[in-house]
Amino acid sequence: MNKKFLITGILIMILTAIATFAVTALLIDIFEKQQEAKQTFFKVVEVTDDTEDPEIWGKNFPIQYDLYKRTVDMVRTKYGGSEALPKNPTEDDPRFVVSQSKLELDPRLKQMWAGYAFAIDFREERGHAYMLEDQTFTQRHQKPQFGVCIHCHASVYVPYKKLGEGDIIKGFEKMNPMPYSEARKLVQHPVTCIDCHDPKTMQLRITRPGFLEGIKVLKARDGITDYDPNKMATRQEMRTFVCAQCHVEYYFKGDEKRLTYPWAKGLEADNILAYYDEINFKDWVHAETGAPMLKAQHPEFEMWNQGIHARSGVACADCHMPYTRVGAQKISDHHVRSPLLNINRACQTCHHFPEEELKARVEKIQDRTAEMKDIAMDALVALIDDIKYLQSKGIQNEKIEEAKLCQRRATFLIDFVEAENSTGFHADQESARILFKAMDHLRKGQLALKNAVILHEAYGNTSTQ
């Protein structure tokens, strides 16, 4: 009996020792993970306000840098991105991989932009890793391009500082009117860490003069004077503003080619169109009709502002750079990409439905938007053809000019949805409304052409005004 008790006692002691060891190891692991979570980075090298090479930043932030480099991935969703298409490199264009040409997918775009550089070359978007490379070698350089274009396609903070002798606004003003080939020599990288982060505090910051000036004008409409996002924005707002530095509509103002965000009347497409009409701005003259035209440019920030996610306080980074865990660290995923390629962390944090259902919901919105845009594009091409035909018959009166104005406005509104990269998802009702307004302009354009024929038959080309 004593022997049995002895064995039992020994077993209990062994089990207790094992349990104690396991609990101790667990507590040590928890403590180490807690310490790891507190230590967000280890300073290996010094980064300053002049360190633009992301590889150097990557020594202190290896996880973020590794994710950032993954923007080289080329993956297609139903309505965006592209597979890697092989290309024969040449001396003028050494790329051996490019994205799909949108002009080949939809030849109507060539007619919509006839006479403009985008009718020469327009491709599906690729990741941030390619933003400078693809701009450098686009065939759009067959028409004159300027240094202002680099504002959103390269790491320009340090080059602006150097050009402006420490003043980024002065550097911005100097680079804008430069020939592109001259300005291109001043930049080395696509967007990098320093464009969005303060090297001293690692806090988000705005470095693009175009946005600093644009948001100041926009906030002034709300009675907020001298708005400075670097001092007055919340952290959650900054998680959108750093993206809105570039993912916006813009135009080049005056001979100095000053990059300007047209937000003086608001962010809706109608507000921006009214602003352009008021200042009598045009991007180019349509090669087939002679209409003064406008080209919309990736207005994701403007469209997102009209949607439910913006109203719910969701920032760009919440979906395109969702938080992820690596070990004990919680970081933003710097592999910036479509949420449809990362539904688990981009969507299911808030929406507790299966991935396939969420994807289907998004694609249904996009299907409907694409269908509406397709109808509007057909109507636009018909209006262009009809204006061109009547002019070829010698008909030229104020009603023809009215039809051209309708072409201008409808083109901009259709392009506002076409150029905005969510295919309606950022604000589906707003996208539908914009396309409906475009169709109304096209209807008015056709009515103007009908009246142009009537006037011509009655008065010839003599103005009736």
N, C-alpha and C positions, 0 to 999 in steps of 0.2 A: 504493500500500500504506500509506504514511504517512498519507494522507488518511483511509483506512478506520480505522486505529488511532485517529486523532484523533477521528473521529465516535463510535467505540465508547467512547472515554474520556469524551467529553462526556456521552454517554447514561448511562454508569455514574455519573458525578458527579451528574447530574440525579436519577437514581433513588435514589442514596444520600441526596441532600438531601431528597427526598420522604419516603423511609423514616424519615430522622432526624426530620423535622418531624412525621410521623404518630406515631412512638413517643413523641416529646416531648409532643405533644398528649394522647396516651393517658395518659402518666404524670401530666401535669398534671390531667387529668380524674379519674384515680383518686385523686390526692392531694386534690382538691377534694371528691370524694365522701366520702373518709375523714374530712375535716374536717367536712363536713356531717353525717355520721353521729354524730360526737362532739358536735356542737352540737345537743342535742335540742330546744331552743327558744330563741327570741330574746325577751328581756325588753323588751316595748314599754310595758307599763303595770305598775303595782304591784298585786299581788293580796294581800289580807290574809285573816285568819281571819274577817273580816266581809264578804267579797266573795262574795255569793251569786248575782249575775247572771252566767249562763254566757257572755253576750256579751262581758263584760269579760275573762274568762279566755280567750275565743276570740281576743283580740288577740295573746296570747302563744302560743296553741296553735291556730292557724287550721285545721289539718288535722283535729285531733280534734274541734274545734267543728263543722266542716262535716259530719263523719260523725255526730256526735251529733244534729244537726238532721234527719238523714235518718230518724230514728225516727218521723217523721210518715207515712212510707210505710205503706200498708195493702195487704198481700198475704196471700192465703189459702194455707195448706197443706191437706192432706186433712183433718186433724183439729184445726186451730187457725188463729187469725187470722181476718180477715174482709175482704171487699171493702168499699169505701166505699159505704155505702148512703145515698141522698139522704133528707133529712128537712126538713120545713117548720119553720123557726125560729119560736119564740114568745118572748114576754117572759120567761117562766119558764125556757125552755131555748133559747138562741140558736144552738145547734149546727145546722148545715145538712148535716152528714155524721155518721153514727153507724155502729157495727158491728152485725152480725147478732144478733138476740135469740135466746138459747139456749132461752128459754121457748117460743118459737114453733117451734123445731126439735124440741124434746122436751117436750111438755106434761106429761109425767109429773113433771118437776121441780117444777111448781106444787103437785102433790099431796104430793110428798116434803117440801116446805118450807111447807106450808099454815100460814098464820098468821105467817110470818116475812117480813122485808123482801125477801128474795131471790125470793120467789114473786111479787113485784110487778115487778121489773126485774132481769134478769141477761143480760148480753151477752158476745159473744166479746171476747177481749182485743185491745187496740190497743197501739201502741208507747208507750215512756216519755213521748213528747211529749204524750200525751193523758191521762196518769194522774191529774192533778189536775182537768182539765176534765171528764173522764167521771165522776169522783166527785162533783164539784160539782153536776152536773145530772142525776144518776141519780134515777129515780122512787122509789128506796128511801128518800128523805127523807120520804116519806109517813108513815114511822114514825120516832120520835126517833133521831137520830144524834148522836155525840159527837166532840169534838176529838181523841180518841184515834185515830180513823180516819185522821187526817192523817199520823200517824207514818210511814206507808208510801206516801203518795200526794203528798208535796210535799217541797220542800227545807226541812227543819225545823231544821237545825243552828243557824243564826243566830237564828230565832225562839225556839228553846228557850233559847239563851244570853241573849237579851234578857229573856224572861219570868223566867228564873232568875237574873238579874243576874250573868251569867257562868258559872252552873252549869247545864249542860244537863239534869242529872237533876232539879233543882228545876223547871226550865222544863217538862220532860216531865210532871212530876207536876201542874203547874198547868194545862197544856193538856188533859190526858186527860179530865177530867170536864166541860169546857166544852161548851155546845151547839155543834154543828158550825158553825152560821152565824156564831157569835162567833169561833171558832177560825179559820175560813176567812179572816177579815179579816187575820190575822196572817201569812199566807204568800202568796207571789207566784209561785213557780215550781214546776214538777215537779222531780223529782230532778235535781240539777246537779253540777257539778265538785266543789264544796266538800263534798258529802255523802260522797265517796269518797276525796278527795285532800287531803293536808296542803299548804297553800299555800306553806309554807316549803321543804319538801323534795320535794314532788310524790309522795311515797310514799303507798301505799294506807293508809287508816285506817278505823276503825269509828266512826260518829257516832250510831248509833241505840241509845238506852238499852235498848230491849227486847232487842236481841241481846246487848249487853254483860252484862245480867243473866242472860239465858237460857243463854248459852254458859258462864258461870261456874258455874251450877247443873249443867249437863251434865258439865263437866270434873271437878267435885267427885266425881261418881260414880266416876271413874277415879282418884281419889286426888290430883288436882291442885287444890290450894287457891288461892283468890284469882286465878283465871286471868284475864288481861287480854290479849285478842288483839292490842291495839296494841303490846304489849311482848313477847309470848311466841309469837305465831304466825309461821310461816315466810311468805316472800313468796308461795309457791304456795298456802298455806292462805288467805292474804288474798285471792287471786284468786277464791276461793269465798265467803269470809266477807262481803265487801262486798255480794255478791248476797243472801246469807242474812240480811242485815239485814231484808229485807222478804219474800222468797219463802219463807215459813214458815207453819206453823200457829200460832195464837195464841188467846188469849181475854182478856176484860176482867175483871179481878179486883176484886171488891168494889164498894162504892158509889163509890170513888175512880176506878173504871174504869181501873185500872192495866194497861197492855198487858203480858201475861205469856206467855212461850213455855213450853208445858207439857212440859218435857223432864226433869223430876225423876226419871222412871222410865226414860228412854231416848227414842230417836227413832222407833221403830217405831210403826205405827198402834195396835197392841195396847197398847203401853206408854202411849201418850197417852190411849187410851180408859180404861185402868185408872186412870190419874191422875184423869181427870174423874169416874169413878164413885166413887173414894175420897173426893173432896172434895164429891161430890153437886152438881156444877155442871150447869147447863143454860143454853142460849142462849135457848130459848123453849119454850112449850107448844104442841104440835101442835093446830091448830084443829079437826081432824076426830076425833082419838082422845083428846086430852088427855095424850098421852105427853110426858115431859120430854125435850126434844130437844137435839142438838148439831149445829153447823154447822162443817164443815171448811173451812179457808181455804188456798188455794194452797200446799200443803206440798212444794214442789219440793226444798228442801234436805233434808228428812227422807227423801223417796223416793230422791233421788240418792245419799244415804248408804248405801242398801241395794244399790246397783247395781255393775256391773263397772267402770264408769268411775271411780267414787270409789275403788274398791279398787286401781285402776291409777294413781292419783295425778293423774287428769285433773280440772282445775278448771272451774268454770262458764265462766270467761272463755276457756278454750282452745277451746270450741265456739261460744259465743254472742258472743264478742268476739275471734276468732282474730287472730293477728299478720298484719299486711299491710305491704307496702313502698310508700312514696311517695317517689320519688327514691331517696336513699340512706338514708332514715330507716325504721327498723322500729318500727311502732307497733301498739298494740291497736286493732282496729276498733271505734270507738265507735258504729257503727250496730248497736246491740244487736238481735238478731233470731233467728229459728229457724235452726239449722244447715242445715236442709233448703233454705234459700234461699241457702246459701253453701257447698255441699258441697265444692267444690274446696279451700278453705282450712280449713273447719271439720272436715272428715272425712278428706280424702285425704292430709293431712300424715302420718297414722298408718296409714290403711287404703288400701292400694294396689289398689283395685278401681275399675271404671268408675262414674261418677256415678249412672247409672240403676240399677246393681246395688245400690249403697249405699242409694239412696232406696227401692228395693223392699224391702230388708231391714228398714228402719225402718218402712215402712208395713205390712209383714206383722205385725210386733210390735204395731203400733197396731190393725190390723184385729182381731187375736185379743183384745186387751184390750177393744176396743169391743164385740165380740160377747159377751164374758163380762159386761161391765157391763150390756149390754142385757138379758140374761137375768136378772141380779140385780135390775134396775130393775122388770121385770115382776113378779117374785116379791115385791118390796117393796110395790108398788101393790096386789097381791092381799091381802097381809097387812093393809094399812091399810084396805082395803075390808071385809075380814072382821071386823076389830076394830070398825069403825064399825057394821057390820050387827048384830053380837051386842049391842053396847051399845044400839042402837036398839030391840032386843027386850027390853030391861030386864035383860040378863045382866051382872052386875057382881060378880066375886069375885077372889080372889088370882091365879087363872090368867089372867084378863084383864090384870091388872097385870103378870104375867110376860110376856105377849105384847107389852105396851107397852114393856117393857124390851128385848125382842128387837128391836122396831121401832127404838128409840133406837140400839142398838148397830149394827144392820145399816145404818141410814141413815148413821151416821158413817163406817163403813168404805167403803160405796159412794161416799159423797161425798169421801172421802180420795183415791180414784182419779179421780173426776169433776173435783174442784177442782184436782188436780195436772196441770199443763198439758202434760205430755209424752205423755198417753194411753198410759202404760205403758212408754215407752221408757227413762226414767231407771233403771227397775228392773223388768224385765218379769216375772221370777219372783215378786218381792215383790208386784207388782200383782195377779198371779193368785192368790197366797196370800191377800191381803186380801179379794178378791172371794169366794174360797171360804169364808173365815171368815164373811163377810156372809151367804152362802147358808146356812151352818150355823145362824146366828142366826135366819134366816127360817124354816128347817125347824122349829127349836125353838119359834118363835112360833106356827106353825100347829098344832103338837102341843099347845101350851098352850091354844089356842082350842078344840081338840077336847075337851080335858079340862075346859075351862070349861063347855061344854055339858053334859057328863056330871055335873059337880058341881051345876050349876044344876038339872038334872032331879031330882037326888037330895036336895039341901038348899036349893034356892032361892038367894038371895043371902047366906045365912048363911055366915060364914067357917068352914072346916073346920080351921083352924089351932088 
